[in-house]
Amino acid sequence: MSPSHNPQVLKFAQFFDHTLLKPEATQTQIEALCEEARQNLFCTVCVNAGWIPLAASLLKGSGVLPITVVGFPLGATLSKAKALETDAAINAGALEIDMVLNAGLLKSGLVRECEADVAGVVKASGKVPVKVILETSLLSPEEIRLSSKLCESAGAAFVKTSTGFGSRGASLDDIRIMKDSISPSMKIKASGGIRTLELAEAMIAAGAHRVGSSSSVQILKDWCVKHGVTP
């Protein structure tokens, strides 16, 4: 399926970061992921950093961006290590960075240190946009508000719900709290457990600008059927 000749389908496809972050993912699976993204013209392919050189090569000229994760999935590593990882990933071809917030710092009341952790990755990324994964399953509503605000202050482009490795994924309440906590210029990514069209559309309606999913192909197919659209 290619949405390239149908603006309606392309508009919906561009919400998606087509994702495979399982540690056991094979080269064959990464190649298939990239081919699916090329065929469907998703916004990005999100893979672990070790696969970025391959993804960047496979996606070259397609308009689909190769992107990766930093400090994943715990976010509890050294800030310097996150910055170095960011630099290395960008040099390898990553065009967006999804970093994991250090929730332990936030919960310890070390808000400045938490913000500095994010700012270090933003600085290392240069012009490459940074999304910050809050891992909302670990946070109270007030902590989601606070972390969203500090991510914006640190210069991040997006706040993001989940790694997909936590006790739960994204919720509509998460998206609403994030939206109410940041300025209109900052964006939101919903991720973690988004496997159906119904949930993806609900996340977008609630304010998500991007959706991370490993089920993007099926979601797009279901969208076309629901809306009576031919790709």
ROMIBA-141059 format. One record per atom (N, C-alpha, C): x, y, z; residue number from 1; residue in one letter; atom name. Coordinates in steps of 0.2 Angstrom, whole numbers, plus 2048, in hexadecimal, padded with zeros to 3 digits. Example, Ala and Ser with C-alpha at 12.3 -4.5 7.8 and 13.67 -1.06 7.14 Angstrom:
   u   v   w   n res atom
 842 7E4 827   1   A    N
 83E 7EA 827   1   A   CA
 842 7F0 827   1   A    C
 840 7F5 823   2   S    N
 844 7FB 824   2   S   CA
 840 800 827   2   S    C
REM end
This chain:
   u   v   w   n res atom
 804 7FA 800   1   M    N
 800 800 800   1   M   CA
 804 806 800   1   M    C
 803 80B 7FC   2   S    N
 807 811 7FB   2   S   CA
 802 817 7FC   2   S    C
 802 81B 801   3   P    N
 7FE 821 801   3   P   CA
 800 827 7FD   3   P    C
 805 826 7F9   4   S    N
 809 82C 7F6   4   S   CA
 804 830 7F2   4   S    C
 7FF 82D 7EF   5   H    N
 7FB 830 7EA   5   H   CA
 7F4 832 7ED   5   H    C
 7F3 831 7F4   6   N    N
 7ED 833 7F7   6   N   CA
 7EF 837 7FD   6   N    C
 7EE 83E 7FD   7   P    N
 7EF 842 802   7   P   CA
 7EC 840 809   7   P    C
 7E6 83E 809   8   Q    N
 7E3 83C 80F   8   Q   CA
 7E7 837 813   8   Q    C
 7E9 831 80F   9   V    N
 7EC 82C 812   9   V   CA
 7F3 82E 815   9   V    C
 7F6 832 810  10   L    N
 7FD 834 812  10   L   CA
 7FD 839 818  10   L    C
 7F8 83D 819  11   K    N
 7F7 841 81F  11   K   CA
 7F7 83D 825  11   K    C
 7F3 837 825  12   F    N
 7F2 833 82B  12   F   CA
 7F9 82F 82C  12   F    C
 7FC 82C 827  13   A    N
 802 829 827  13   A   CA
 807 82D 82B  13   A    C
 807 833 829  14   Q    N
 80D 837 82C  14   Q   CA
 80C 838 834  14   Q    C
 807 836 837  15   F    N
 807 836 83E  15   F   CA
 80B 831 841  15   F    C
 80E 82C 83D  16   F    N
 811 826 840  16   F   CA
 818 825 840  16   F    C
 81B 824 846  17   D    N
 822 821 847  17   D   CA
 821 81A 847  17   D    C
 823 816 841  18   H    N
 822 80F 841  18   H   CA
 828 80C 845  18   H    C
 827 808 84A  19   T    N
 82B 807 84F  19   T   CA
 82D 7FF 850  19   T    C
 833 7FE 851  20   L    N
 835 7F7 853  20   L   CA
 83B 7F8 858  20   L    C
 83A 7F7 85F  21   L    N
 83F 7F8 864  21   L   CA
 841 7F2 868  21   L    C
 83E 7EC 866  22   K    N
 840 7E6 86A  22   K   CA
 847 7E5 869  22   K    C
 84A 7E3 86F  23   P    N
 851 7E2 86F  23   P   CA
 853 7DC 86A  23   P    C
 84F 7D8 869  24   E    N
 850 7D2 865  24   E   CA
 84F 7D3 85D  24   E    C
 84D 7D9 85B  25   A    N
 84B 7DA 854  25   A   CA
 851 7D8 850  25   A    C
 850 7D5 84A  26   T    N
 855 7D3 846  26   T   CA
 856 7D8 840  26   T    C
 85B 7D7 83C  27   Q    N
 85C 7DB 836  27   Q   CA
 856 7DA 831  27   Q    C
 854 7D4 831  28   T    N
 84F 7D3 82C  28   T   CA
 848 7D7 82E  28   T    C
 847 7D7 835  29   Q    N
 841 7DA 837  29   Q   CA
 842 7E2 836  29   Q    C
 848 7E5 837  30   I    N
 849 7EC 836  30   I   CA
 848 7ED 82F  30   I    C
 84B 7E9 82A  31   E    N
 84A 7EA 823  31   E   CA
 843 7EA 821  31   E    C
 83F 7E6 824  32   A    N
 838 7E6 823  32   A   CA
 834 7EC 825  32   A    C
 836 7EE 82B  33   L    N
 833 7F4 82E  33   L   CA
 834 7FA 82A  33   L    C
 83A 7FB 827  34   C    N
 83C 800 823  34   C   CA
 838 800 81C  34   C    C
 837 7FA 819  35   E    N
 834 7F9 813  35   E   CA
 82C 7FB 814  35   E    C
 82A 7F9 81A  36   E    N
 823 7FB 81B  36   E   CA
 822 802 81C  36   E    C
 827 806 81F  37   A    N
 826 80D 820  37   A   CA
 827 810 819  37   A    C
 82B 80E 815  38   R    N
 82C 811 80E  38   R   CA
 826 810 80A  38   R    C
 823 80A 80A  39   Q    N
 81D 809 807  39   Q   CA
 817 80D 809  39   Q    C
 816 80E 80F  40   N    N
 811 812 812  40   N   CA
 812 819 814  40   N    C
 818 81B 813  41   L    N
 81A 822 814  41   L   CA
 819 824 81B  41   L    C
 81A 820 820  42   F    N
 81A 823 827  42   F   CA
 81F 828 828  42   F    C
 81E 82C 82D  43   C    N
 823 831 82F  43   C   CA
 82A 82F 830  43   C    C
 82A 82A 834  44   T    N
 831 828 836  44   T   CA
 831 820 837  44   T    C
 837 81D 838  45   V    N
 838 817 83B  45   V   CA
 83C 818 841  45   V    C
 83A 815 846  46   C    N
 83D 815 84D  46   C   CA
 840 80F 84F  46   C    C
 847 80E 84F  47   V    N
 84B 808 851  47   V   CA
 850 80A 856  47   V    C
 852 804 859  48   N    N
 858 805 85E  48   N   CA
 85E 808 85A  48   N    C
 862 80B 85D  49   A    N
 868 80F 85A  49   A   CA
 86C 80A 856  49   A    C
 86D 804 858  50   G    N
 872 800 854  50   G   CA
 86F 7FE 84D  50   G    C
 869 800 84C  51   W    N
 866 7FE 845  51   W   CA
 865 805 841  51   W    C
 868 80A 844  52   I    N
 867 811 841  52   I   CA
 86B 811 83A  52   I    C
 871 80F 83A  53   P    N
 874 80F 833  53   P   CA
 871 80B 82E  53   P    C
 86E 805 82F  54   L    N
 86A 801 82B  54   L   CA
 864 805 829  54   L    C
 860 807 82E  55   A    N
 85A 80B 82C  55   A   CA
 85B 811 828  55   A    C
 860 815 82A  56   A    N
 862 81B 826  56   A   CA
 863 819 81F  56   A    C
 867 814 81E  57   S    N
 868 812 817  57   S   CA
 862 810 813  57   S    C
 85E 80C 816  58   L    N
 858 809 813  58   L   CA
 853 80E 811  58   L    C
 853 814 816  59   L    N
 84E 819 815  59   L   CA
 850 81F 811  59   L    C
 856 81F 80F  60   K    N
 859 825 80B  60   K   CA
 854 826 805  60   K    C
 852 82C 804  61   G    N
 84F 82F 7FF  61   G   CA
 847 82D 7FF  61   G    C
 845 82A 804  62   S    N
 83E 828 805  62   S   CA
 839 82D 808  62   S    C
 83C 832 80C  63   G    N
 839 837 810  63   G   CA
 837 834 816  63   G    C
 838 82E 818  64   V    N
 837 82B 81F  64   V   CA
 83D 82C 823  64   V    C
 83D 82F 829  65   L    N
 843 831 82D  65   L   CA
 845 82B 831  65   L    C
 84B 829 831  66   P    N
 84E 824 836  66   P   CA
 84E 828 83D  66   P    C
 84B 825 842  67   I    N
 84C 828 849  67   I   CA
 84E 823 84E  67   I    C
 850 825 854  68   T    N
 852 820 859  68   T   CA
 851 822 860  68   T    C
 852 81E 865  69   V    N
 851 81F 86C  69   V   CA
 858 820 870  69   V    C
 858 824 875  70   V    N
 85E 825 879  70   V   CA
 85C 824 880  70   V    C
 861 821 884  71   G    N
 85F 820 88B  71   G   CA
 85A 81B 88C  71   G    C
 859 816 887  72   F    N
 853 812 887  72   F   CA
 854 80B 88A  72   F    C
 84F 808 88D  73   P    N
 849 80B 88F  73   P   CA
 848 80E 896  73   P    C
 84D 80E 89A  74   L    N
 84D 811 8A1  74   L   CA
 84E 818 8A2  74   L    C
 852 81B 89E  75   G    N
 853 822 89F  75   G   CA
 858 824 8A5  75   G    C
 85A 81F 8A8  76   A    N
 85E 820 8AE  76   A   CA
 866 820 8AE  76   A    C
 868 820 8A8  77   T    N
 86F 820 8A6  77   T   CA
 872 827 8A8  77   T    C
 879 828 8A7  78   L    N
 87C 82F 8A8  78   L   CA
 87A 833 8A2  78   L    C
 879 83A 8A4  79   S    N
 877 83F 89F  79   S   CA
 87C 83F 89A  79   S    C
 883 83F 89C  80   K    N
 888 83F 897  80   K   CA
 887 839 892  80   K    C
 885 834 894  81   A    N
 885 82E 890  81   A   CA
 87F 82F 88B  81   A    C
 879 832 88D  82   K    N
 874 834 889  82   K   CA
 876 838 883  82   K    C
 87A 83D 885  83   A    N
 87C 842 880  83   A   CA
 881 83F 87B  83   A    C
 885 83B 87D  84   L    N
 88A 837 879  84   L   CA
 886 832 874  84   L    C
 881 82F 877  85   E    N
 87D 82B 873  85   E   CA
 879 82E 86E  85   E    C
 877 834 870  86   T    N
 873 838 86B  86   T   CA
 878 83A 865  86   T    C
 87E 83D 867  87   D    N
 883 83F 862  87   D   CA
 884 839 85D  87   D    C
 885 833 860  88   A    N
 887 82D 85C  88   A   CA
 881 82B 857  88   A    C
 87B 82C 85A  89   A    N
 876 82A 856  89   A   CA
 874 82E 850  89   A    C
 875 835 851  90   I    N
 874 83A 84C  90   I   CA
 87A 839 847  90   I    C
 880 838 849  91   N    N
 885 836 844  91   N   CA
 884 830 840  91   N    C
 880 82B 843  92   A    N
 87F 825 83F  92   A   CA
 879 826 83A  92   A    C
 875 82C 83B  93   G    N
 870 82D 836  93   G   CA
 869 82E 839  93   G    C
 868 82F 840  94   A    N
 862 830 843  94   A   CA
 860 837 842  94   A    C
 85A 838 841  95   L    N
 857 83F 83F  95   L   CA
 852 841 844  95   L    C
 850 83D 849  96   E    N
 84D 83F 84F  96   E   CA
 84F 83B 855  96   E    C
 84F 83E 85B  97   I    N
 851 83A 861  97   I   CA
 84B 83A 866  97   I    C
 84A 833 868  98   D    N
 845 832 86D  98   D   CA
 849 830 874  98   D    C
 84A 835 878  99   M    N
 84D 833 87E  99   M   CA
 849 832 884  99   M    C
 84B 82E 889 100   V    N
 847 82C 88F 100   V   CA
 849 831 895 100   V    C
 844 834 898 101   L    N
 844 838 89E 101   L   CA
 847 834 8A3 101   L    C
 84B 837 8A8 102   N    N
 84E 834 8AE 102   N   CA
 848 835 8B3 102   N    C
 844 830 8B4 103   A    N
 83E 831 8B8 103   A   CA
 840 831 8BF 103   A    C
 846 82E 8C1 104   G    N
 848 82D 8C8 104   G   CA
 84A 834 8CA 104   G    C
 84E 838 8C6 105   L    N
 84F 83F 8C8 105   L   CA
 849 843 8C9 105   L    C
 844 843 8C5 106   L    N
 83E 846 8C6 106   L   CA
 83B 845 8CC 106   L    C
 83A 83E 8CE 107   K    N
 837 83C 8D4 107   K   CA
 83B 83E 8DA 107   K    C
 841 83F 8D9 108   S    N
 845 841 8DF 108   S   CA
 845 848 8E0 108   S    C
 841 84C 8DC 109   G    N
 841 853 8DD 109   G   CA
 847 857 8DA 109   G    C
 84B 853 8D6 110   L    N
 851 856 8D2 110   L   CA
 84F 859 8CC 110   L    C
 84A 85D 8CC 111   V    N
 847 860 8C5 111   V   CA
 84C 863 8C1 111   V    C
 851 867 8C4 112   R    N
 856 86A 8BF 112   R   CA
 85A 865 8BC 112   R    C
 85C 860 8C0 113   E    N
 860 85B 8BD 113   E   CA
 85D 857 8B8 113   E    C
 856 856 8B9 114   C    N
 853 853 8B4 114   C   CA
 852 857 8AD 114   C    C
 851 85D 8AE 115   E    N
 851 862 8A8 115   E   CA
 857 862 8A5 115   E    C
 85D 862 8A9 116   A    N
 864 862 8A6 116   A   CA
 865 85C 8A2 116   A    C
 862 856 8A4 117   D    N
 863 850 8A1 117   D   CA
 860 850 89A 117   D    C
 85A 853 899 118   V    N
 857 854 893 118   V   CA
 85B 859 88F 118   V    C
 85D 85F 892 119   A    N
 860 864 88E 119   A   CA
 867 862 88B 119   A    C
 86A 85D 88E 120   G    N
 870 85B 88C 120   G   CA
 86F 857 885 120   G    C
 86A 853 885 121   V    N
 868 850 87F 121   V   CA
 866 854 879 121   V    C
 862 859 87B 122   V    N
 860 85F 876 122   V   CA
 866 862 873 122   V    C
 86B 864 878 123   K    N
 871 867 875 123   K   CA
 875 863 871 123   K    C
 876 85C 872 124   A    N
 879 857 86E 124   A   CA
 876 856 868 124   A    C
 86F 857 867 125   S    N
 86C 855 861 125   S   CA
 86C 85B 85C 125   S    C
 86E 861 85E 126   G    N
 86E 866 85A 126   G   CA
 867 868 857 126   G    C
 867 868 850 127   K    N
 861 869 84D 127   K   CA
 85C 863 84C 127   K    C
 85E 85D 84F 128   V    N
 85A 857 84E 128   V   CA
 855 858 854 128   V    C
 84E 857 853 129   P    N
 849 857 858 129   P   CA
 84A 852 85D 129   P    C
 849 854 863 130   V    N
 849 84F 869 130   V   CA
 842 84E 86C 130   V    C
 840 848 86C 131   K    N
 83A 846 870 131   K   CA
 83C 843 877 131   K    C
 838 845 87C 132   V    N
 83A 842 883 132   V   CA
 834 83D 885 132   V    C
 836 837 886 133   I    N
 832 832 888 133   I   CA
 831 833 890 133   I    C
 82B 834 892 134   L    N
 82A 835 899 134   L   CA
 829 82F 89D 134   L    C
 827 829 89A 135   E    N
 825 823 89D 135   E   CA
 820 825 8A2 135   E    C
 81A 827 89F 136   T    N
 814 829 8A4 136   T   CA
 812 824 8A9 136   T    C
 813 81E 8A7 137   S    N
 811 819 8AC 137   S   CA
 814 819 8B3 137   S    C
 81A 81D 8B3 138   L    N
 81E 81E 8B9 138   L   CA
 81C 824 8BD 138   L    C
 818 828 8BA 139   L    N
 817 82F 8BC 139   L   CA
 810 831 8BE 139   L    C
 80F 835 8C3 140   S    N
 809 837 8C5 140   S   CA
 806 83D 8C0 140   S    C
 800 83F 8C0 141   P    N
 7FE 844 8BC 141   P   CA
 802 84A 8BD 141   P    C
 804 84C 8C3 142   E    N
 808 852 8C4 142   E   CA
 80F 851 8C2 142   E    C
 811 84B 8C2 143   E    N
 818 84A 8BF 143   E   CA
 818 84A 8B8 143   E    C
 813 848 8B5 144   I    N
 812 849 8AD 144   I   CA
 812 850 8AB 144   I    C
 80E 854 8AF 145   R    N
 80E 85B 8AE 145   R   CA
 815 85F 8AF 145   R    C
 818 85D 8B4 146   L    N
 81F 860 8B6 146   L   CA
 824 85E 8B0 146   L    C
 824 858 8AF 147   S    N
 829 855 8AA 147   S   CA
 828 858 8A3 147   S    C
 822 859 8A1 148   S    N
 820 85C 89B 148   S   CA
 823 863 89A 148   S    C
 822 867 8A0 149   K    N
 824 86E 8A0 149   K   CA
 82C 86E 89F 149   K    C
 82F 86A 8A3 150   L    N
 836 86A 8A3 150   L   CA
 839 868 89D 150   L    C
 836 863 899 151   C    N
 838 861 893 151   C   CA
 838 867 88E 151   C    C
 833 86B 88E 152   E    N
 832 871 88A 152   E   CA
 837 876 88B 152   E    C
 838 877 892 153   S    N
 83D 87C 894 153   S   CA
 844 87A 892 153   S    C
 846 873 891 154   A    N
 84C 871 88F 154   A   CA
 84D 871 888 154   A    C
 848 872 884 155   G    N
 848 873 87D 155   G   CA
 846 86D 879 155   G    C
 843 868 87C 156   A    N
 841 862 878 156   A   CA
 83B 864 873 156   A    C
 83A 860 86E 157   A    N
 835 862 869 157   A   CA
 82F 85E 86A 157   A    C
 82F 859 86E 158   F    N
 829 855 86F 158   F   CA
 82A 852 877 158   F    C
 824 851 87A 159   V    N
 824 84C 87F 159   V   CA
 820 846 87D 159   V    C
 822 840 880 160   K    N
 820 83A 87D 160   K   CA
 81E 836 883 160   K    C
 819 832 882 161   T    N
 816 82E 888 161   T   CA
 81A 828 88B 161   T    C
 81C 824 886 162   S    N
 81E 81D 889 162   S   CA
 824 81A 885 162   S    C
 828 816 888 163   T    N
 82D 812 884 163   T   CA
 829 80B 881 163   T    C
 824 809 884 164   G    N
 821 803 882 164   G   CA
 823 7FD 886 164   G    C
 828 7FF 88B 165   F    N
 82B 7FA 88F 165   F   CA
 829 7FB 896 165   F    C
 824 800 898 166   G    N
 822 801 89E 166   G   CA
 81C 7FD 8A0 166   G    C
 819 7FE 8A6 167   S    N
 813 7FA 8A8 167   S   CA
 80D 7FB 8A4 167   S    C
 80D 801 8A1 168   R    N
 807 802 89C 168   R   CA
 80A 807 897 168   R    C
 806 808 891 169   G    N
 808 80D 88C 169   G   CA
 804 813 88D 169   G    C
 803 816 887 170   A    N
 800 81D 887 170   A   CA
 7F8 81D 889 170   A    C
 7F6 822 88C 171   S    N
 7EF 823 88E 171   S   CA
 7ED 82A 88C 171   S    C
 7E6 82A 88A 172   L    N
 7E4 831 888 172   L   CA
 7E4 836 88E 172   L    C
 7E4 834 894 173   D    N
 7E5 839 899 173   D   CA
 7EC 83B 899 173   D    C
 7F1 837 897 174   D    N
 7F8 839 897 174   D   CA
 7F9 83F 891 174   D    C
 7F5 83E 88C 175   I    N
 7F6 843 886 175   I   CA
 7F3 849 888 175   I    C
 7ED 849 88C 176   R    N
 7E9 84F 88E 176   R   CA
 7EE 853 893 176   R    C
 7F1 84F 898 177   I    N
 7F5 853 89D 177   I   CA
 7FB 856 899 177   I    C
 7FE 853 895 178   M    N
 804 855 891 178   M   CA
 802 85C 88D 178   M    C
 7FC 85B 88A 179   K    N
 7FA 861 885 179   K   CA
 7F8 867 88A 179   K    C
 7F5 866 890 180   D    N
 7F4 86B 894 180   D   CA
 7FA 86E 897 180   D    C
 800 86B 897 181   S    N
 806 86D 89B 181   S   CA
 80B 871 896 181   S    C
 80A 870 890 182   I    N
 80F 873 88B 182   I   CA
 80C 878 887 182   I    C
 810 87C 883 183   S    N
 80E 881 87F 183   S   CA
 80C 87E 878 183   S    C
 808 881 874 184   P    N
 806 87F 86E 184   P   CA
 80C 87D 869 184   P    C
 811 880 86A 185   S    N
 817 87F 866 185   S   CA
 81A 878 867 185   S    C
 819 875 86C 186   M    N
 81C 86F 86E 186   M   CA
 817 869 86C 186   M    C
 81A 864 86A 187   K    N
 816 85E 867 187   K   CA
 816 858 86C 187   K    C
 812 854 86B 188   I    N
 810 84E 86F 188   I   CA
 811 847 86B 188   I    C
 814 842 86D 189   K    N
 814 83C 86A 189   K   CA
 811 837 86F 189   K    C
 80C 833 86C 190   A    N
 809 82E 870 190   A   CA
 80C 827 86E 190   A    C
 80E 823 873 191   S    N
 811 81D 871 191   S   CA
 810 818 877 191   S    C
 811 811 875 192   G    N
 810 80C 87A 192   G   CA
 809 809 87A 192   G    C
 808 803 877 193   G    N
 802 800 877 193   G   CA
 7FD 802 872 193   G    C
 7FF 806 86D 194   I    N
 7FA 809 868 194   I   CA
 7FA 804 862 194   I    C
 7F5 800 862 195   R    N
 7F5 7FA 85D 195   R   CA
 7EF 7FA 859 195   R    C
 7EA 7FF 85B 196   T    N
 7E4 7FF 857 196   T   CA
 7E2 806 854 196   T    C
 7DE 806 84F 197   L    N
 7DC 80C 84C 197   L   CA
 7D9 811 851 197   L    C
 7D4 80E 854 198   E    N
 7D0 811 859 198   E   CA
 7D4 815 85E 198   E    C
 7D9 812 861 199   L    N
 7DE 815 866 199   L   CA
 7E2 81A 862 199   L    C
 7E5 819 85D 200   A    N
 7E9 81E 859 200   A   CA
 7E5 824 858 200   A    C
 7DF 823 855 201   E    N
 7DB 829 854 201   E   CA
 7D9 82D 85A 201   E    C
 7D8 82A 85F 202   A    N
 7D6 82D 866 202   A   CA
 7DC 831 868 202   A    C
 7E2 82E 867 203   M    N
 7E8 832 86A 203   M   CA
 7E9 838 866 203   M    C
 7E8 838 85F 204   I    N
 7E9 83D 85B 204   I   CA
 7E4 843 85C 204   I    C
 7DE 840 85D 205   A    N
 7D8 845 85F 205   A   CA
 7DA 849 866 205   A    C
 7DD 845 86A 206   A    N
 7DF 848 871 206   A   CA
 7E4 84D 871 206   A    C
 7E8 84D 86B 207   G    N
 7EE 852 86B 207   G   CA
 7F4 84F 869 207   G    C
 7F5 848 867 208   A    N
 7FB 846 865 208   A   CA
 7FD 848 85E 208   A    C
 803 84A 85D 209   H    N
 805 84C 856 209   H   CA
 809 846 853 209   H    C
 80B 841 856 210   R    N
 80F 83B 854 210   R   CA
 80C 835 858 210   R    C
 80C 82F 855 211   V    N
 80A 829 858 211   V   CA
 810 824 856 211   V    C
 813 821 85C 212   G    N
 817 81C 85B 212   G   CA
 814 815 85B 212   G    C
 815 811 856 213   S    N
 811 80A 856 213   S   CA
 815 805 852 213   S    C
 815 7FF 854 214   S    N
 817 7FA 850 214   S   CA
 812 7F7 84C 214   S    C
 80C 7FA 84D 215   S    N
 806 7F7 849 215   S   CA
 803 7FC 844 215   S    C
 808 801 842 216   S    N
 806 806 83D 216   S   CA
 803 804 837 216   S    C
 806 7FE 834 217   V    N
 803 7FC 82D 217   V   CA
 7FC 7FA 82E 217   V    C
 7FA 7F6 833 218   Q    N
 7F3 7F4 834 218   Q   CA
 7EF 7FA 836 218   Q    C
 7F1 7FE 83A 219   I    N
 7ED 804 83C 219   I   CA
 7EB 808 835 219   I    C
 7F0 809 831 220   L    N
 7EF 80D 82B 220   L   CA
 7EA 809 826 220   L    C
 7EB 803 826 221   K    N
 7E6 7FF 822 221   K   CA
 7DF 800 824 221   K    C
 7DE 7FF 82B 222   D    N
 7D8 800 82E 222   D   CA
 7D5 807 82D 222   D    C
 7D9 80C 82D 223   W    N
 7D7 813 82C 223   W   CA
 7D4 814 825 223   W    C
 7D7 811 820 224   C    N
 7D5 811 819 224   C   CA
 7CE 80E 819 224   C    C
 7CD 808 81C 225   V    N
 7C7 804 81C 225   V   CA
 7C1 809 81F 225   V    C
 7C3 80B 825 226   K    N
 7BE 80F 829 226   K   CA
 7BC 815 825 226   K    C
 7C0 819 821 227   H    N
 7BF 81F 81E 227   H   CA
 7BD 81E 817 227   H    C
 7BD 818 814 228   G    N
 7BB 816 80D 228   G   CA
 7C0 819 809 228   G    C
 7C7 819 80A 229   V    N
 7CC 81D 806 229   V   CA
 7D0 817 803 229   V    C
 7D2 819 7FD 230   T    N
 7D6 814 7F9 230   T   CA
 7DD 817 7F9 230   T    C
 7E2 813 7FC 231   P    N
 7E9 816 7FC 231   P   CA
 7EB 818 7F5 231   P    C
REM end
